[in-house]
């Protein structure tokens, strides 16, 4: 079985694999997507950002496309999946993120001086999103910890997320 966990994240992962594996419009139209996701949204999420936008650290590479409520993700390959991961949207960096394995918290692991803003930016707020079944890029239970440089109401509208809420498929 490709994905033993029946979650929206799992469905997104399977849909992404199916989308990437097909090029015919007919196959894309019949593909089952998670609730609230459209084929156009899937295409947007699977189209990586530009190779190295200004303001991000040297050596980062695009990781996925434009993710609703977050923007584009960039990371140094050797830092996957923990991070730091950097968000970028509309010409500027918008967050620094780490993905912490749930077991690390249970084990009592500590980190010091972990989420630093990029030079010239300040942290506006921190969001911690529990991912009980993981998501594409990190398919195990973990926490996504984003240190945002922009207000919550602003980033929640990124990448066409008109509801301003975290999409169910994330």
Protein Blocks (a to p, Z undefined) as FASTA:
>chain_A
ZZlbacfklmmmmmmmmmmmpcbfklmmmpccdehiafklmmmmmmccdfbaghiaehia
cedjadehkbpcdddfklpcnbpcdddeehiafbdcddddfklmmnopacehkbccdehi
acfbdcddddfkopehiacdcddddddfbdfklmmmgghianopacfkZZ
